[in-house]
Amino acid sequence: MRVSTGVLDRPRSLAVPGGRKARRQVWPFGLVAAGFGVVAALSAVQVALPSWVRPAAHVMTHYGRLHCGFFAIVLLVVAHGLLRRRKAAYWIALVLAACGVLAAGRSLLALLLVIGGVTLAIRRSSFPAVPDPARIRGATVSSLAVLAVGGIYDGIVHGHRELQLDLGSLIVLGVSVALAVLLAPAPAPKPGDEATRDRVKDLVAHPSADTLAPFMLRRDKAYVFSRDGRAVLGYRVLFGVAVVGGDPVGSSGSFADAVNEFVRLCQRSGWRPAVLGMRDELAPLWHRHGLRTVGIGDEVILDVTRFSLDGREMRNVRQAVQRTYNAGVTTTVVREDELSPELRAELADVSAQWLNGSRERGFSMILDELLTGAHPDCVLVIARDCDHVVGFQRYAPAGPALSLDSMRRDRHGPNGLNERMIVDLVTYARVHNVQTVSLNFAAFRTLIDAGDERTGLAKLGYWAMHRLDPLIQVESLYRFNAKFRPGYLARGVAFPSWATIPIIAAAMIGMEFTHIKSVSPADPRS
């Protein structure tokens, strides 16, 4: 087991198509289109421009200031599309360049547009994102709606020529709206169907499965397989960001191909690729495609063969466990498919009381459909006080490991319940040849451990985290985990560039705090 050093992983990328090199190849075209858009906008409001841009301004204002203003919107939308590597923006830019050449006549501007158009045509492969059929339909409907609303508006203000919009302006405005819809990322795909999930389940059962592999079986995830079908990635799309939860699952020899297929899908769909919960040793798979990686914390790992309550450092855990024995608490460990309807209902009541009206949330390190029977291989450790259930934990099997999924307990139950259930689960794991038990995720562990060695931004970050702990429970969860003297497996995130951090963070946070759809425990599914 590799222990995290707390050092942020430095990006090591290879220049391959689809990575940072491809992004660098398209930004000049986006910049030029945006420049023309700014010139058009300034010309529309009659701002004095330098002499070297006046030829372009003269061409764009030929049909009037209002048309020029709407044309500025079109150019800025196209510029954004070029920067996002949209194929539709590529073709529109070529058409606009050709029209500009015809409008400019024999001039330096026409020559520059020819050069720009030829260069753009050479870079055709740098624009892989093709329009999604749903976006094409949406663009058509949107443009027609704009024309209809514009026609109604002109009918209302009939007789007030100064307020009316001519047909040319309506067409340009409709095109602008259609482009904005057409150049948007493809919609989020539907989650995998049952047949796909059965294929994924077989790969999750691979002997070398990662401890986060079971969480790929959540019913809100879509999947991308390697071409040989021996590895798979699970992901969700939010805000145009496709976030992979954890690492590829299956045969390690096919991991790279699964990543390649996922990146190609993102390129075609116009999504930004990202990863949440990636192991450090698999970071090079993402570096090859130009993604950067940063460590965000550590997975808490218990080595079953070495775990013991002996020793002074385990005194707190030992005392907590003893308190539950003194209170008469007993535990049993069962598979989820062995639960009787009565026991399932009792566990559901404990879960509902613990959530206290809120709903389950999570994405990367939690399953769904608790107690529905949808995940029959999961193991539950159940704590009772005089035959009354006072707590339970669910663990998902991952090769020779068990990964903690959910923790529930009676808020008025004896102290030390969670410690007792973890210790007894480890005992169960030892008997059943389970080598590893994965507990919670320790976010920013090295920041918490740094103590007096924190300086500058680290102090500010820890101060904010400490103040927010009642809400986010990062530090308190770490303190609880640390009592077990565990090992740590470094986990990180991968993202395209530092500029994308806000949208990537918004997508990941949105997924982690999205409510998990629940299914009635009275109707278990296999």
Stockholm file with secondary structure:
# STOCKHOLM 1.0

chainA/1-526         MRVSTGVLDRPRSLAVPGGRKARRQVWPFGLVAAGFGVVAALSAVQVALPSWVRPAAHVMTHYGRLHCGFFAIVLLVVAHGLLRRRKAAYWIALVLAACGVLAAGRSLLALLLVIGGVTLAIRRSSFPAVPDPARIRGATVSSLAVLAVGGIYDGIVHGHRELQLDLGSLIVLGVSVALAVLLAPAPAPKPGDEATRDRVKDLVAHPSADTLAPFMLRRDKAYVFSRDGRAVLGYRVLFGVAVVGGDPVGSSGSFADAVNEFVRLCQRSGWRPAVLGMRDELAPLWHRHGLRTVGIGDEVILDVTRFSLDGREMRNVRQAVQRTYNAGVTTTVVREDELSPELRAELADVSAQWLNGSRERGFSMILDELLTGAHPDCVLVIARDCDHVVGFQRYAPAGPALSLDSMRRDRHGPNGLNERMIVDLVTYARVHNVQTVSLNFAAFRTLIDAGDERTGLAKLGYWAMHRLDPLIQVESLYRFNAKFRPGYLARGVAFPSWATIPIIAAAMIGMEFTHIKSVSPADPRS
#=GR chainA/1-526 SS CCCCCCCCCCCCCCCCTTSHHHHHHHHHHHHHHHHHHHHHHHHHTTCCCCGGGHHHHHHHTTTCHHHHHHHHHHHHHHHHHHHTTBHHHHHHHHHHHHHHHHHHCSSHHHHHHHHHHHHHHHTGGGCCBCCCHHHHHHHHHHHHHHHHHHHHHHHHTTTCGGGCCCHHHHHHHHHHHHHHHHTSCCCCCCCCCHHHHHHHHHHHTSTTCCTTGGGGGCTTCEEEECTTSSEEEEEEEETTEEEEESSCEECGGGHHHHHHHHHHHHHHHTCEEEEEEEEGGGHHHHHTTTCEEEEEEEEEEEETTTCCSCSGGGHHHHHHHHHHHHTTEEEEEEEGGGCCHHHHHHHHHHHHHHHTTCCCBCSSSCCSSTTSSSSTTCEEEEEEETTEEEEEEEEEEETTEEEEEEEEECTTSCTTHHHHHHHHHHHHHHHTTCCEEEEEEEETHHHHHTGGGCCTHHHHHHHHHHHHHHHHCHHHHHHHHHTTCCEEEEEEEEESCGGGHHHHHHHHHHHHTSBCCCCCTTSCCC
#=GC SS_cons         CCCCCCCCCCCCCCCCTTSHHHHHHHHHHHHHHHHHHHHHHHHHTTCCCCGGGHHHHHHHTTTCHHHHHHHHHHHHHHHHHHHTTBHHHHHHHHHHHHHHHHHHCSSHHHHHHHHHHHHHHHTGGGCCBCCCHHHHHHHHHHHHHHHHHHHHHHHHTTTCGGGCCCHHHHHHHHHHHHHHHHTSCCCCCCCCCHHHHHHHHHHHTSTTCCTTGGGGGCTTCEEEECTTSSEEEEEEEETTEEEEESSCEECGGGHHHHHHHHHHHHHHHTCEEEEEEEEGGGHHHHHTTTCEEEEEEEEEEEETTTCCSCSGGGHHHHHHHHHHHHTTEEEEEEEGGGCCHHHHHHHHHHHHHHHTTCCCBCSSSCCSSTTSSSSTTCEEEEEEETTEEEEEEEEEEETTEEEEEEEEECTTSCTTHHHHHHHHHHHHHHHTTCCEEEEEEEETHHHHHTGGGCCTHHHHHHHHHHHHHHHHCHHHHHHHHHTTCCEEEEEEEEESCGGGHHHHHHHHHHHHTSBCCCCCTTSCCC
//
